[in-house]
Amino acid sequence: PSFRRTAVNPARHAPVLARATHAHTNMSRVVIVGAGFGGLGCAWTFANQVSKESVSSVVVVDSKDWFTIGGTWAYAWSDRTPVAETKWPLVDAKPRLPGVELRLNTSVVSIDTAGKTITLTDRPDEPVPYDYLVLAPGVVGDPSSIPGLDKCVDMYSQSHVERQKADLQRIVQTAKANAANRVAAEKKQTLAIIIAATPYKCPVAPFEAAFIADDFFRRHGVRDAVDITVSAPVPWPLPDPAKAIFERYLAEKDVLFLPCKTIKNVETNEAENSTSVFFEDGTCITGASAVWAVYPQTAAGFIKQAGLANLSGFVPANMGTNKVSNDVPNADSIFCVGDCAGLSASGKPHPKAGEFAWQMGEMVAHAIGNSGPEYVHSRLGACIAECGGGAGVLVAPDFTACVADPENGQPSATITDKKQGGEEYKLQWVGKYVGKLFGDEGRKFAPKAVA
């Protein structure tokens, strides 16, 4: 899945301007926690668009030293690019982030909101002071509430991509061996993709994974020997306008969707290399060859310890400003962008991955930098769910009106079935952000074409 930035009519969305300004008198020290889309979008905006007279320092902190785009991972597990090609060294982004300090391979120990400092693992005796803190650490998958879930692949962990690749290869090998040995046709392999909780980042990803797996099995001549199932704890986890198109693809590709399935527990039979998923309603998926899970997602421990998260495990934030909206000391100087932010529009969760996170970071940078009326914010993204064979479904939600008027603004969405050029659109989007962060000289993402 991926997102794009689209210009909007300044007159229509003029109210956003007032929320994108924040008057201050002194140059500010800004600390950004997280070097994903939200954090780097904020840093890139400070480096390239915000007046240098507004901030004295911008520091980006991250526990790793590389950047990745989740939308590229499926190319690796479906054997279209090496896993290493889905990561870019953050040091290579320095030329595109002038004036920004990157403190990498270090983690946050604690946040002192009263003293306006953060403590890091690399220099625990030297707390880092800030005037403004931008939280963009993403979320962590937490399987602890569901027994056995930790044995399943975490679909949102880059470190599990190799496991997904191995799962597909093992399913193909077993299916071919069964055919060669004339094993009964009803002894099918099963790939189960289970959503453990909502909200979760990038809502189309489980369906995209099912469609790409379908394409993979067809290319290897074993699709008839494999069942693919997707389950969700809600009736439908995507925007309502997308339902008809996705249901058609589910039917065309013979992917079973199980709605309203709350997971009770997961049991793994290591001797048989199979996994069973049990649901609260008494039904189950038995003997699956592989289970890929969307773990329940929550804020990192240091955020919870600082009292910044709500009972749902996210940081409540104002839809119009991304300022945190709780009662911690100096909350007015703390922003939260991306997956960790608890945002809703018209009672429904606001998507926060990819370009939406970048746009939030951009807005916050302009607010801290007091950019004024020359900056016009839009919150329009487009998620392309690859469907195999070069096709894709383009889901384009627009939350600009909700940012302009958090109380009354209504989101909209357009859905386009791109049977031709869907994958090309996705690759262009990846290239756009690789170019922004690493320049024209940066390594391009160029997966091999499917034969």
Salt bridges, closest charged atoms under 4 A:
ASP62 OD1 - LYS64 NZ 3.23
ASP79 OD1 - LYS165 NZ 3.68
GLU85 OE1 - ARG443 NH1 3.34
ASP122 OD1 - ARG103 NH2 2.88
ASP131 OD2 - ARG29 NE 3.08
ASP167 OD1 - ARG170 NH2 2.78
GLU208 OE2 - LYS426 NZ 2.93
ASP214 OD1 - ARG218 NE 2.88
ASP214 OD1 - ARG223 NE 2.64
ASP214 OD2 - LYS253 NZ 3.55
ASP215 OD2 - ARG219 NE 3.34
ASP227 OD1 - LYS188 NZ 3.37
ASP240 OD2 - LYS348 NZ 3.52
GLU252 OE2 - ARG248 NE 3.82
GLU252 OE1 - LYS419 NZ 3.95
ASP281 OD2 - LYS261 NZ 2.59
ASP332 OD1 - LYS323 NZ 2.74
GLU355 OE2 - LYS432 NZ 3.50
GLU362 OE2 - ARG5 NH2 2.72
GLU386 OE2 - ARG80 NH1 2.64
GLU386 OE1 - LYS426 NZ 3.47
ASP417 OD2 - ARG248 NH2 2.47
ASP417 OD2 - LYS419 NZ 3.93
GLU423 OE2 - ARG80 NH1 3.50
